[in-house]
Amino acid sequence: MARILLVDDEQALVKGLKYSLEREGFEVVVAENGRQALKSADEVQPDLVVLDLMLPEIDGMEVCRLLRAKSTVPIIMLTARDEDVAKVLGLERGADDYVTKPFNTGELIARIRSHLRRQAWSGVSADREVIVRGEMHLDTLKRQVTMAGRPIALTSKEFSILHVLAAHPGRVFTRESLLELVWGYQHFGDVRNVDVHVRRLRGKIEASPTNPEYILTSWGIGYKFCDEP
């Protein structure tokens, strides 16, 4: 039974969503403010966090940053319809996904299941090779990356994007295909998730993120990994 940490201070929303999640077989732990969310995350070690952006005491953006600093747990942020900038900032802070209020509960549950499947898959890889591209060493079993011997801390989604691209140098992947391969959903996904994660990934592995050597942009299409030695 997967454990979901649901963080929101709207009692009506929490009551309905908790009921729906428990009916689907999830264990649900509720936190009503940012401080309680961080405490609960340490205590219960959730498999996934559903995190509202607007929270008392500590806002959702800061909660997301603090959670991501010490955990790769999938984080789905809940945002208001007019918070496009906040959505991007949330992804920059380490969120894996977002859902806009008001949302369809069925869609949210589908996304939760997708992220949990991806998280489970990320922990068990049949591919034991180490991919070496220049100074980058990518251990697909340990899910670890080093650059010139220096370990690079990547989130689960960042590693998965890098793994897909580095395993197929020179092949162009559309944003939609990366969304499907890494996030596991297609029809209701937002390709901006891909762009934000790639930008964050470049900031960690590229000497010059604005002039990347590894992850290249195919304008109007998507991304590819450099195929030069």
C-alpha positions as CSV (number, residue, x, y, z in Angstrom):
1,M,0.0,0.0,0.0
2,A,1.6,3.3,-1.1
3,R,1.6,6.1,1.5
4,I,0.6,9.5,0.2
5,L,1.3,12.7,2.2
6,L,-1.5,15.1,1.3
7,V,-0.6,18.7,2.2
8,D,-3.5,21.3,2.0
9,D,-5.4,23.6,4.3
10,E,-8.7,23.4,2.4
11,Q,-10.7,21.1,4.6
12,A,-13.4,20.3,2.1
13,L,-10.8,19.4,-0.6
14,V,-8.7,17.3,1.8
15,K,-11.8,15.4,3.0
16,G,-12.9,14.5,-0.5
17,L,-9.5,13.7,-1.8
18,K,-8.5,11.6,1.2
19,Y,-11.7,9.6,0.8
20,S,-11.0,9.0,-3.0
21,L,-7.4,8.1,-2.4
22,E,-8.2,5.6,0.4
23,R,-10.9,4.1,-1.8
24,E,-8.2,3.5,-4.4
25,G,-6.1,1.6,-1.9
26,F,-3.7,4.3,-0.8
27,E,-2.7,5.1,2.8
28,V,-3.2,8.9,3.3
29,V,-1.4,11.1,5.8
30,V,-2.7,14.7,6.0
31,A,-0.8,17.8,6.9
32,E,-2.5,21.2,7.1
33,N,0.5,23.6,7.0
34,G,4.1,23.6,5.8
35,R,5.7,23.0,9.1
36,Q,3.5,20.0,9.8
37,A,4.3,18.7,6.2
38,L,8.0,18.7,6.8
39,K,7.6,17.0,10.2
40,S,5.2,14.3,8.7
41,A,7.6,13.7,5.8
42,D,10.4,12.9,8.2
43,E,8.2,10.7,10.4
44,V,6.1,8.7,7.9
45,Q,8.5,8.6,4.8
46,P,5.8,8.9,2.2
47,D,6.0,7.3,-1.2
48,L,4.6,10.5,-2.8
49,V,3.7,14.0,-1.7
50,V,0.7,16.0,-3.0
51,L,1.6,19.6,-2.0
52,D,-0.5,22.7,-2.2
53,L,1.3,25.9,-3.2
54,M,-0.5,28.2,-0.7
55,L,0.1,27.0,2.8
56,P,0.2,28.6,6.3
57,E,3.5,28.9,8.2
58,I,5.8,27.7,5.5
59,D,4.6,28.0,1.9
60,G,4.5,25.1,-0.5
61,M,7.4,26.4,-2.6
62,E,9.7,26.4,0.4
63,V,8.4,23.0,1.6
64,C,9.1,21.6,-1.9
65,R,12.7,23.0,-1.8
66,L,13.4,21.6,1.6
67,L,11.9,18.2,0.8
68,R,13.9,17.9,-2.4
69,A,17.1,18.9,-0.6
70,K,17.0,15.5,1.2
71,S,14.7,13.2,-0.7
72,T,13.8,12.1,-4.2
73,V,10.2,11.4,-3.2
74,P,7.8,12.4,-6.1
75,I,6.1,15.7,-5.5
76,I,2.9,16.8,-7.2
77,M,2.1,20.5,-6.6
78,L,-1.4,21.8,-6.5
79,T,-1.7,25.3,-8.0
80,A,-4.4,27.8,-8.8
81,R,-5.4,28.4,-12.4
82,D,-3.7,31.8,-12.8
83,E,-0.4,30.7,-11.3
84,D,1.6,29.8,-14.4
85,V,4.8,31.5,-13.1
86,A,4.4,29.6,-9.9
87,K,4.1,26.3,-11.7
88,V,7.4,26.8,-13.4
89,L,9.0,28.0,-10.2
90,G,7.7,24.9,-8.4
91,L,9.3,22.6,-11.0
92,E,12.5,24.6,-10.6
93,R,12.4,24.0,-6.9
94,G,12.2,20.2,-7.5
95,A,8.5,19.3,-8.0
96,D,8.0,16.5,-10.5
97,D,4.6,17.6,-11.7
98,Y,1.7,19.9,-11.0
99,V,-2.1,19.9,-11.2
100,T,-4.2,23.0,-11.5
101,K,-7.2,23.7,-9.2
102,P,-10.0,22.9,-9.7
103,F,-8.8,19.5,-10.9
104,N,-10.4,16.2,-11.9
105,T,-9.7,13.7,-9.1
106,G,-9.4,10.8,-11.6
107,E,-6.7,12.6,-13.4
108,L,-4.8,13.3,-10.2
109,I,-5.0,9.7,-9.2
110,A,-3.8,8.6,-12.6
111,R,-0.8,10.9,-12.3
112,I,-0.1,9.6,-8.8
113,R,-0.1,6.0,-10.0
114,S,2.1,7.0,-12.9
115,H,4.7,8.6,-10.7
116,L,4.7,5.7,-8.3
117,R,5.2,3.2,-11.2
118,R,8.1,5.3,-12.4
119,Q,9.6,5.5,-8.9
120,A,9.4,1.7,-8.5
121,W,10.9,1.2,-11.9
122,S,13.7,3.6,-11.1
123,G,14.8,1.6,-8.2
124,V,15.1,-1.7,-10.1
125,S,17.0,-1.6,-13.4
126,A,17.9,-4.6,-15.4
127,D,20.4,-2.6,-17.3
128,R,23.7,-2.9,-15.4
129,E,26.0,-1.0,-17.8
130,V,27.9,2.2,-17.0
131,I,27.4,4.7,-19.8
132,V,30.5,6.8,-20.3
133,R,30.3,10.0,-22.3
134,G,33.3,12.2,-22.0
135,E,33.8,13.2,-18.4
136,M,30.3,11.9,-17.5
137,H,29.9,8.4,-16.0
138,L,26.3,7.2,-15.6
139,D,25.8,4.1,-13.5
140,T,22.3,2.8,-14.5
141,L,22.1,0.2,-11.7
142,K,23.1,2.5,-8.9
143,R,21.4,5.5,-10.6
144,Q,24.4,7.6,-9.9
145,V,26.2,10.2,-12.1
146,T,29.7,11.6,-11.8
147,M,31.3,14.4,-13.8
148,A,35.1,14.1,-13.9
149,G,34.8,11.9,-10.8
150,R,32.6,14.4,-8.9
151,P,29.2,13.0,-7.8
152,I,26.2,14.9,-9.2
153,A,23.0,14.9,-7.1
154,L,20.0,14.4,-9.5
155,T,16.4,13.9,-8.8
156,S,14.7,10.7,-10.1
157,K,13.2,12.5,-13.1
158,E,16.5,14.2,-14.0
159,F,18.3,10.9,-13.9
160,S,15.7,9.2,-16.0
161,I,15.8,12.0,-18.7
162,L,19.6,11.8,-18.7
163,H,19.5,8.0,-18.9
164,V,17.1,8.0,-21.9
165,L,19.1,10.6,-23.8
166,A,22.6,9.3,-23.0
167,A,21.7,5.7,-23.9
168,H,20.8,6.9,-27.4
169,P,23.3,9.5,-28.4
170,G,22.3,11.5,-31.5
171,R,18.7,10.4,-31.4
172,V,16.2,13.2,-31.1
173,F,13.5,12.7,-28.5
174,T,10.4,14.9,-28.7
175,R,9.1,16.5,-25.6
176,E,6.0,14.3,-25.8
177,S,8.1,11.1,-26.0
178,L,10.2,12.1,-23.0
179,L,7.0,12.9,-21.1
180,E,5.7,9.4,-21.9
181,L,9.0,7.6,-21.2
182,V,9.9,9.5,-18.0
183,W,6.5,10.5,-16.5
184,G,4.5,7.7,-17.9
185,Y,1.5,9.7,-19.2
186,Q,0.7,11.2,-22.5
187,H,-2.7,12.7,-23.1
188,F,-2.9,15.1,-20.1
189,G,0.8,15.8,-19.7
190,D,2.4,19.3,-20.0
191,V,5.5,19.4,-22.0
192,R,6.8,22.3,-19.9
193,N,7.6,19.7,-17.3
194,V,10.3,18.4,-19.7
195,D,11.7,21.8,-20.5
196,V,12.0,22.8,-16.8
197,H,13.7,19.5,-15.9
198,V,16.1,19.7,-18.8
199,R,17.0,23.2,-17.8
200,R,17.6,22.1,-14.2
201,L,19.6,19.1,-15.4
202,R,21.8,21.2,-17.6
203,G,22.6,23.4,-14.6
204,K,24.0,20.4,-12.9
205,I,26.0,18.6,-15.6
206,E,27.0,21.3,-18.1
207,A,30.0,23.6,-17.7
208,S,28.0,26.3,-19.5
209,P,24.2,25.5,-19.3
210,T,23.5,28.2,-21.9
211,N,26.0,26.6,-24.3
212,P,25.5,22.9,-23.5
213,E,27.9,20.2,-24.6
214,Y,25.9,17.1,-23.6
215,I,22.1,17.8,-23.9
216,L,21.4,19.6,-27.1
217,T,18.2,21.2,-28.3
218,S,16.6,20.2,-31.6
219,W,14.7,23.4,-32.2
220,G,11.0,22.9,-32.6
221,I,11.3,19.2,-31.9
222,G,12.9,18.2,-28.5
223,Y,16.3,17.1,-27.2
224,K,19.2,14.8,-28.0
225,F,22.4,13.8,-26.4
226,C,25.6,14.8,-28.2
227,D,26.8,11.9,-30.4
228,E,30.4,13.1,-30.7
229,P,33.1,11.4,-28.6
